[in-house]
Amino acid sequence: MKAAVVQINSGSDRARNIETAGNLVRAAADDGAQLVVLPEKWSLLGDGRALAEGAESLDGEAITAARNWATDLGIHLLAGSFTETAAQGLPTNTSVLISPTGELVAEYRKLHMFDVEAGGVEYRESEHEQAGEELAVADLDRLRIGLTVCYDLRFPELFRALLDRGANAFTVPSAFTSATGRDHWEVLLRARAIENQAFVLAANQVGTAEPSYDSWGHSMIVDPWGEVLAEVETGEGYAVAGLDLERQAEVRRELPAIEHRRPEIFSEGVTHGS
């Protein structure tokens, strides 16, 4: 299977963002991609208040457009993430996997809120979004996709839990900041791929969004050995790579670290670090 990651400089203009995303999804499909991954907040990116005010339902403009692209192009589409209205409380940061028939085959709501101060800028996602409570995996031909979003990348236990549910590939739609991305982005992506011997499909935002959000870009596809198969370094664009499942089987057979795990040793006494 060929997969693509799309890199966009989204902002406050929803119509422009959707048009740009659609053009890049079509280009990736024309290049042979059967699975296309969009970045986090691809249809609308800005400060938390603006995102909350612009929240949509699964029947809203963004996901309706994404479903149309999937059916028109006959592809699987991971519609990055978008700010979804909730029945109760704050919106959620929701990632959706869409089939070539337009069916929503998986929904995942970001588990970990980005409440940090990085590069002199403070982020408090929990003030405007609520965290999800469930994992999500979905079958896609011979792939079993585990869904994550951005800051989730820093929590290896999530990826291991998805592996234990059969995932052999992970999607990581992101708006990973430049302040942290230059040192951590590729390292973390390759680490998650290596330790789980899985493919990682990471579509990132790039450039600035009002008022002061700056994303690192460098969207990439990483194989189970940790090799970067394809990358969009800067600017808007997409990268395509083949996902060789025979190579994955070879890696897992020759270096059977997953089989060597001893979960019984670590199942008790888990506490937060001091």
URSUL-V48679 format. One record per residue. RES is the residue in one letter. SS is DSSP state (a for helix, b for strand, c for the rest). PSI is psi in radians with two decimals (* if undefined). Layout:
{{RES SS PSI} {RES SS PSI}}
This chain:
{{M c 2.45} {K b 2.36} {A b 2.73} {A b 2.55} {V b 2.38} {V b 2.38} {Q b 2.21} {I b 2.63} {N c 1.37} {S c 2.80} {G c -2.56} {S c -0.11} {D c 1.65} {R a -0.74} {A a -0.75} {R a -0.74} {N a -0.79} {I a -0.70} {E a -0.79} {T a -0.79} {A a -0.78} {G a -0.72} {N a -0.73} {L a -0.63} {V a -0.77} {R a -0.73} {A a -0.74} {A a -0.72} {A a -0.71} {D a -0.45} {D c 0.11} {G c 0.00} {A c 2.28} {Q c -0.32} {L b 2.19} {V b 2.35} {V b 2.17} {L c 2.82} {P c 3.04} {E c 2.48} {K c 0.68} {W c -0.51} {S c -0.31} {L c 2.14} {L c 2.31} {G c -2.72} {D c 2.92} {G a -0.68} {R a -0.77} {A a -0.68} {L a -0.74} {A a -0.72} {E a -0.48} {G c 0.24} {A c 2.57} {E b 2.88} {S c 3.06} {L c -0.26} {D c 0.13} {G c -3.03} {E a -0.75} {A a -0.94} {I a -0.54} {T a -0.79} {A a -0.78} {A a -0.70} {R a -0.67} {N a -0.72} {W a -0.79} {A a -0.79} {T a -0.73} {D a -0.65} {L a -0.19} {G c 0.70} {I c 2.85} {H b 2.34} {L b 2.09} {L b 1.82} {A c 1.01} {G c -2.13} {S c 2.79} {F b 2.86} {T b 1.96} {E b 2.31} {T c 2.51} {A c 2.67} {A c -0.60} {Q c 2.43} {G c -2.77} {L c 2.81} {P b 2.93} {T b 2.78} {N b 1.77} {T b 2.28} {S b 2.41} {V b 2.33} {L b 2.22} {I b 2.37} {S c 2.95} {P c -0.22} {T c 0.05} {G c 0.10} {E c 2.45} {L b 1.78} {V b -0.28} {A b 2.48} {E b 2.32} {Y b 2.33} {R b 2.14} {K c 2.26} {L c -0.66} {H c 2.17} {M c 2.37} {F c 1.48} {D b 1.52} {V b 2.96} {E b 2.00} {A b 2.29} {G c 0.52} {G c 0.08} {V b 2.34} {E b 2.36} {Y b 2.33} {R b 1.32} {E a -0.58} {S a -0.23} {E a -0.35} {H c -0.16} {E b 2.67} {Q c 2.58} {A c 2.60} {G c 3.07} {E c 0.00} {E c 2.63} {L c 2.85} {A c 2.25} {V b 2.67} {A b 2.49} {D b 2.38} {L b 1.67} {D c -2.13} {R c -0.03} {L b 2.60} {R b 1.94} {I b 2.28} {G b 2.20} {L b 2.35} {T b 3.01} {V b 2.13} {C a -1.81} {Y a -0.41} {D a -0.45} {L a -0.46} {R a 0.08} {F c 1.55} {P a -0.43} {E a -0.51} {L a -0.80} {F a -0.65} {R a -0.64} {A a -0.65} {L a -0.70} {L a -0.77} {D a -0.30} {R c 0.22} {G c 0.04} {A c 2.35} {N c 0.14} {A b 2.59} {F b 2.42} {T b 2.39} {V b 1.23} {P b 2.36} {S b 2.77} {A c 1.03} {F c 2.21} {T b 2.69} {S a -0.59} {A a -0.67} {T a -0.50} {G a -0.63} {R a -0.49} {D a -0.46} {H a -0.51} {W a -1.09} {E a -0.67} {V a -0.82} {L a -0.72} {L a -0.79} {R a -0.63} {A a -0.79} {R a -0.64} {A a -0.82} {I a -0.84} {E a -0.40} {N a -0.01} {Q c 0.91} {A c 2.81} {F b 2.51} {V b 2.15} {L b 1.82} {A b 1.88} {A c 2.10} {N b 2.66} {Q b 2.83} {V b 2.52} {G b -2.92} {T b 2.60} {A b 2.49} {E c 2.54} {P c -0.47} {S c 0.46} {Y b 2.19} {D b 2.09} {S b 2.60} {W b -0.44} {G c -2.47} {H c 0.75} {S b 2.48} {M b 2.82} {I b 2.20} {V b 2.43} {D c 3.05} {P c -0.24} {W c -0.16} {G c 0.14} {E c 2.36} {V b 1.97} {L b -0.58} {A b 2.60} {E b 2.48} {V b 1.95} {E c -1.15} {T c 2.80} {G c 2.99} {E c 2.56} {G b -2.85} {Y b 2.80} {A b 2.44} {V b 2.47} {A b 2.65} {G b 2.44} {L c 1.82} {D c 1.74} {L a -0.44} {E a -0.68} {R a -0.70} {Q a -0.78} {A a -0.68} {E a -0.78} {V a -0.80} {R a -0.52} {R a -0.75} {E a -0.49} {L c 1.37} {P c 0.91} {A c -0.60} {I c -0.69} {E c -0.41} {H c 0.02} {R c 2.67} {R c 1.22} {P a -0.43} {E a -0.44} {I a -0.52} {F a 0.15} {S c -0.18} {E c 2.76} {G c 0.44} {V c 2.18} {T c 2.85} {H c 2.54} {G c 2.70} {S c *}}
